[in-house]
Amino acid sequence: MRTLVLDASVAIKWYFPEVLSDAALRLISADTRWIVPDLFYAEVGNVLWKKVTRGEATVDIARDVLTSLFSLAIEVYLAKPLVSSALEIAHQFQCTVYDSLYLATAIEKGCSLVTADRKFYDALSHTALGEHLLWIEDA
């Protein structure tokens, strides 16, 4: 069984047809131990709020997505001990602390972050930290 940090950009594709949703759905059936920083649920919630606001989903659908995510066997790790590392990554590579927190979790846990965030992936995949990044289609 492999261990991967799950990016919110991947998880949301499990529930809404978007570009790369097929690749995301293939990951569900994989023999994978999923881990996330506790920020994950706030990020997913924010994406769902945007979808409701734009008329792309109803509040009931958003609630159903959250209920489904809460029922999955996802290990949650506190962000607090990793924020300093995430800040260093963000500063060095000019990306957000939010995105860097997922990568800091992967580094701490000795695994990879699977992401569908092309800008983040492209910014870091060719750096020393790239060994901890996995593009959604390559997972």
Backbone as CSV, one residue per row, in Angstrom:
resi,resn,N_x,N_y,N_z,CA_x,CA_y,CA_z,C_x,C_y,C_z
1,MET,0.847,-1.181,0.000,0.000,0.000,0.000,0.888,1.239,0.000
2,ARG,0.567,2.172,-0.862,1.342,3.409,-0.880,0.636,4.482,-0.056
3,THR,1.411,5.439,0.395,0.887,6.562,1.165,1.033,7.823,0.331
4,LEU,-0.056,8.587,0.230,-0.039,9.845,-0.504,-0.745,10.924,0.293
5,VAL,-0.222,12.139,0.191,-0.940,13.300,0.708,-1.941,13.693,-0.372
6,LEU,-3.184,13.859,0.010,-4.271,14.188,-0.902,-4.488,15.692,-0.943
7,ASP,-4.306,16.268,-2.113,-4.557,17.694,-2.310,-6.056,17.902,-2.529
8,ALA,-6.576,19.000,-2.017,-7.991,19.326,-2.216,-8.323,19.420,-3.703
9,SER,-7.355,19.832,-4.515,-7.583,19.953,-5.960,-7.884,18.605,-6.599
10,VAL,-7.407,17.532,-5.997,-7.678,16.176,-6.482,-9.007,15.684,-5.916
11,ALA,-9.207,15.838,-4.634,-10.408,15.311,-3.976,-11.684,15.898,-4.572
12,ILE,-11.678,17.160,-4.888,-12.896,17.793,-5.411,-13.275,17.189,-6.759
13,LYS,-12.287,16.694,-7.493,-12.539,16.070,-8.801,-13.208,14.704,-8.661
14,TRP,-13.218,14.144,-7.468,-13.941,12.900,-7.227,-15.446,13.122,-7.293
15,TYR,-15.885,14.360,-7.089,-17.310,14.654,-6.953,-17.887,15.527,-8.060
16,PHE,-17.049,16.195,-8.804,-17.522,17.082,-9.860,-16.760,16.793,-11.146
17,PRO,-17.472,16.693,-12.265,-16.784,16.465,-13.538,-15.994,17.711,-13.945
18,GLU,-14.704,17.590,-13.935,-13.793,18.669,-14.291,-12.669,18.078,-15.130
19,VAL,-11.826,18.932,-15.646,-10.623,18.461,-16.314,-9.838,17.626,-15.308
20,LEU,-9.379,16.477,-15.716,-8.600,15.535,-14.911,-9.423,14.743,-13.899
21,SER,-10.745,14.830,-13.968,-11.571,14.033,-13.061,-11.350,12.543,-13.271
22,ASP,-11.161,12.126,-14.514,-10.913,10.695,-14.781,-9.666,10.219,-14.052
23,ALA,-8.607,11.006,-14.108,-7.367,10.642,-13.411,-7.600,10.597,-11.906
24,ALA,-8.363,11.536,-11.389,-8.656,11.559,-9.957,-9.468,10.335,-9.548
25,LEU,-10.441,9.973,-10.346,-11.282,8.826,-10.020,-10.500,7.515,-10.033
26,ARG,-9.507,7.411,-10.885,-8.664,6.206,-10.895,-7.930,6.034,-9.562
27,LEU,-7.658,7.130,-8.891,-6.947,7.070,-7.610,-7.802,6.488,-6.486
28,ILE,-9.107,6.607,-6.607,-9.993,6.098,-5.554,-9.833,4.598,-5.411
29,SER,-9.720,3.909,-6.517,-9.636,2.455,-6.457,-8.226,1.953,-6.140
30,ALA,-7.269,2.845,-6.144,-5.886,2.450,-5.856,-5.747,2.056,-4.393
31,ASP,-4.810,1.171,-4.130,-4.525,0.737,-2.765,-3.655,1.814,-2.109
32,THR,-4.320,2.813,-1.545,-3.618,4.001,-1.067,-4.050,4.375,0.340
33,ARG,-3.083,4.729,1.146,-3.318,5.322,2.468,-3.280,6.825,2.252
34,TRP,-4.405,7.504,2.477,-4.506,8.943,2.255,-4.232,9.709,3.539
35,ILE,-3.414,10.749,3.431,-3.188,11.641,4.567,-3.351,13.079,4.107
36,VAL,-3.756,13.937,5.019,-3.969,15.353,4.712,-3.592,16.200,5.926
37,PRO,-3.194,17.448,5.685,-3.113,18.391,6.804,-4.540,18.813,7.143
38,ASP,-4.785,19.225,8.367,-6.155,19.569,8.758,-6.741,20.733,7.968
39,LEU,-5.928,21.473,7.290,-6.387,22.547,6.401,-7.242,22.010,5.255
40,PHE,-7.060,20.750,4.908,-7.739,20.120,3.771,-9.244,20.369,3.788
41,TYR,-9.886,20.135,4.921,-11.339,20.250,4.977,-11.812,21.696,4.813
42,ALA,-11.057,22.652,5.313,-11.392,24.060,5.108,-11.240,24.426,3.632
43,GLU,-10.192,23.909,2.992,-10.004,24.185,1.569,-11.120,23.578,0.730
44,VAL,-11.476,22.340,1.009,-12.575,21.711,0.281,-13.863,22.496,0.519
45,GLY,-14.099,22.880,1.754,-15.278,23.679,2.066,-15.322,24.975,1.283
46,ASN,-14.176,25.608,1.126,-14.128,26.853,0.370,-14.424,26.613,-1.113
47,VAL,-13.893,25.530,-1.667,-14.182,25.191,-3.069,-15.681,24.927,-3.236
48,LEU,-16.260,24.214,-2.288,-17.698,23.937,-2.358,-18.508,25.223,-2.259
49,TRP,-18.113,26.120,-1.381,-18.795,27.417,-1.268,-18.760,28.161,-2.596
50,LYS,-17.578,28.161,-3.260,-17.463,28.827,-4.561,-18.396,28.180,-5.583
51,LYS,-18.475,26.856,-5.586,-19.344,26.163,-6.532,-20.810,26.504,-6.280
52,VAL,-21.205,26.585,-5.029,-22.577,26.967,-4.696,-22.829,28.413,-5.127
53,THR,-21.903,29.298,-4.825,-22.050,30.710,-5.179,-22.170,30.914,-6.685
54,ARG,-21.413,30.122,-7.448,-21.447,30.237,-8.916,-22.617,29.484,-9.545
55,GLY,-23.401,28.796,-8.745,-24.518,28.031,-9.276,-24.113,26.696,-9.869
56,GLU,-22.895,26.232,-9.564,-22.406,24.951,-10.083,-22.808,23.783,-9.197
57,ALA,-23.320,24.066,-8.009,-23.759,23.039,-7.074,-24.767,23.667,-6.118
58,THR,-25.595,22.829,-5.536,-26.527,23.300,-4.513,-25.871,23.117,-3.143
59,VAL,-26.454,23.746,-2.151,-25.961,23.575,-0.790,-26.097,22.110,-0.370
60,ASP,-27.179,21.464,-0.781,-27.368,20.049,-0.443,-26.279,19.177,-1.059
61,ILE,-25.902,19.451,-2.295,-24.820,18.701,-2.931,-23.515,18.947,-2.182
62,ALA,-23.254,20.188,-1.824,-22.031,20.516,-1.076,-21.995,19.755,0.249
63,ARG,-23.121,19.705,0.941,-23.190,18.949,2.203,-22.934,17.464,1.965
64,ASP,-23.506,16.928,0.878,-23.304,15.509,0.565,-21.832,15.207,0.289
65,VAL,-21.153,16.115,-0.408,-19.724,15.926,-0.692,-18.946,15.894,0.623
66,LEU,-19.233,16.828,1.509,-18.541,16.844,2.801,-18.819,15.570,3.595
67,THR,-20.061,15.138,3.614,-20.412,13.915,4.330,-19.630,12.731,3.762
68,SER,-19.538,12.670,2.446,-18.789,11.590,1.807,-17.307,11.652,2.178
69,LEU,-16.724,12.837,2.098,-15.307,12.980,2.453,-15.050,12.620,3.911
70,PHE,-15.960,13.032,4.790,-15.800,12.725,6.217,-15.847,11.225,6.475
71,SER,-16.508,10.477,5.592,-16.648,9.032,5.802,-15.448,8.239,5.283
72,LEU,-14.578,8.874,4.523,-13.427,8.177,3.966,-12.329,7.997,5.015
73,ALA,-11.536,6.976,4.826,-10.420,6.693,5.735,-9.234,7.584,5.361
74,ILE,-9.309,8.828,5.791,-8.255,9.803,5.532,-7.649,10.186,6.874
75,GLU,-6.331,10.043,6.981,-5.643,10.416,8.219,-5.357,11.912,8.188
76,VAL,-5.704,12.576,9.271,-5.563,14.027,9.354,-4.424,14.374,10.311
77,TYR,-3.552,15.262,9.859,-2.428,15.714,10.673,-2.557,17.202,10.952
78,LEU,-2.190,17.579,12.159,-2.249,18.988,12.544,-1.300,19.824,11.708
79,ALA,-1.777,20.960,11.275,-0.966,21.879,10.478,0.048,22.631,11.344
80,LYS,-0.305,22.904,12.567,0.522,23.756,13.430,2.007,23.375,13.435
81,PRO,2.374,22.114,13.628,3.803,21.781,13.665,4.509,21.936,12.309
82,LEU,3.734,22.063,11.233,4.318,22.124,9.897,4.295,23.516,9.272
83,VAL,3.678,24.459,9.949,3.533,25.798,9.368,4.891,26.465,9.142
84,SER,5.831,26.281,10.045,7.158,26.889,9.846,7.831,26.338,8.591
85,SER,7.766,25.029,8.403,8.329,24.427,7.188,7.595,24.921,5.950
86,ALA,6.276,25.009,6.047,5.478,25.488,4.914,5.833,26.938,4.573
87,LEU,6.061,27.746,5.586,6.454,29.135,5.351,7.788,29.203,4.623
88,GLU,8.722,28.363,5.015,10.036,28.331,4.338,9.886,27.932,2.868
89,ILE,9.082,26.914,2.618,8.845,26.481,1.235,8.189,27.610,0.446
90,ALA,7.175,28.224,1.021,6.455,29.303,0.348,7.388,30.462,0.015
91,HIS,8.225,30.816,0.961,9.164,31.916,0.749,10.180,31.573,-0.342
92,GLN,10.742,30.389,-0.263,11.784,29.997,-1.214,11.260,29.857,-2.639
93,PHE,10.026,29.374,-2.790,9.513,29.080,-4.128,8.351,29.966,-4.552
94,GLN,8.068,31.000,-3.771,7.039,31.979,-4.106,5.680,31.334,-4.398
95,CYS,5.227,30.528,-3.449,3.903,29.921,-3.546,3.192,30.140,-2.206
96,THR,1.944,29.753,-2.125,1.200,30.019,-0.892,1.609,29.077,0.238
97,VAL,1.418,29.543,1.442,1.659,28.700,2.614,0.644,27.556,2.617
98,TYR,-0.574,27.832,2.151,-1.598,26.785,2.091,-1.116,25.610,1.252
99,ASP,-0.666,25.876,0.030,-0.163,24.810,-0.847,1.082,24.163,-0.254
100,SER,1.942,24.982,0.303,3.196,24.480,0.880,2.955,23.577,2.077
101,LEU,1.852,23.782,2.762,1.526,22.941,3.913,1.284,21.492,3.490
102,TYR,0.664,21.289,2.351,0.469,19.928,1.835,1.826,19.286,1.538
103,LEU,2.705,20.059,0.922,4.033,19.536,0.597,4.840,19.278,1.869
104,ALA,4.744,20.165,2.836,5.440,19.957,4.115,4.943,18.682,4.800
105,THR,3.659,18.393,4.659,3.105,17.156,5.222,3.732,15.945,4.529
106,ALA,3.828,16.000,3.205,4.436,14.892,2.452,5.891,14.692,2.858
107,ILE,6.613,15.756,2.999,8.030,15.667,3.390,8.139,15.060,4.782
108,GLU,7.334,15.543,5.706,7.354,15.053,7.089,7.014,13.570,7.165
109,LYS,6.077,13.135,6.345,5.614,11.746,6.387,6.382,10.841,5.427
110,GLY,7.331,11.402,4.675,8.162,10.602,3.782,7.415,10.014,2.601
111,CYS,6.500,10.788,2.041,5.713,10.305,0.914,5.570,11.422,-0.116
112,SER,4.632,11.271,-1.035,4.416,12.278,-2.072,3.044,12.925,-1.916
113,LEU,2.959,14.132,-2.408,1.709,14.879,-2.517,1.196,14.690,-3.931
114,VAL,-0.029,14.199,-4.079,-0.639,14.119,-5.402,-1.501,15.362,-5.589
115,THR,-1.252,16.068,-6.697,-1.921,17.342,-6.919,-2.415,17.475,-8.352
116,ALA,-3.423,18.315,-8.509,-3.918,18.710,-9.825,-3.720,20.208,-10.022
117,ASP,-2.937,20.807,-9.151,-2.624,22.234,-9.225,-1.384,22.394,-10.106
118,ARG,-1.615,22.667,-11.381,-0.532,22.709,-12.362,0.502,23.786,-12.023
119,LYS,0.046,24.952,-11.616,0.978,26.040,-11.306,1.923,25.642,-10.169
120,PHE,1.376,25.068,-9.123,2.190,24.631,-7.981,3.140,23.510,-8.400
121,TYR,2.605,22.539,-9.105,3.426,21.411,-9.546,4.580,21.895,-10.418
122,ASP,4.287,22.729,-11.395,5.332,23.217,-12.299,6.390,24.043,-11.575
123,ALA,5.974,24.778,-10.563,6.909,25.632,-9.823,7.900,24.825,-8.995
124,LEU,7.492,23.648,-8.539,8.345,22.886,-7.625,8.828,21.539,-8.130
125,SER,8.255,21.033,-9.187,8.587,19.667,-9.616,10.037,19.499,-10.050
126,HIS,10.673,20.570,-10.481,12.069,20.477,-10.940,13.057,20.987,-9.886
127,THR,12.585,21.033,-8.643,13.456,21.445,-7.539,13.796,20.216,-6.708
128,ALA,14.581,20.417,-5.678,14.923,19.316,-4.775,13.684,18.739,-4.089
129,LEU,12.623,19.535,-3.996,11.394,19.061,-3.356,10.508,18.273,-4.312
130,GLY,10.868,18.272,-5.580,10.069,17.595,-6.594,9.876,16.114,-6.344
131,GLU,10.795,15.503,-5.623,10.656,14.071,-5.325,9.438,13.784,-4.455
132,HIS,8.876,14.825,-3.845,7.693,14.662,-2.998,6.418,15.120,-3.702
133,LEU,6.498,15.392,-4.993,5.329,15.829,-5.761,4.981,14.778,-6.807
134,LEU,3.694,14.580,-6.992,3.206,13.635,-7.978,2.050,14.276,-8.725
135,TRP,2.208,14.382,-10.042,1.132,14.940,-10.860,0.000,13.928,-10.931
136,ILE,-1.211,14.387,-10.879,-2.403,13.547,-10.822,-2.431,12.472,-11.915
137,GLU,-2.010,12.798,-13.102,-2.045,11.826,-14.198,-0.927,10.790,-14.103
138,ASP,0.055,11.067,-13.272,1.186,10.141,-13.115,1.040,9.254,-11.883
139,ALA,-0.005,9.496,-11.120,-0.186,8.762,-9.857,-0.658,7.339,-10.109
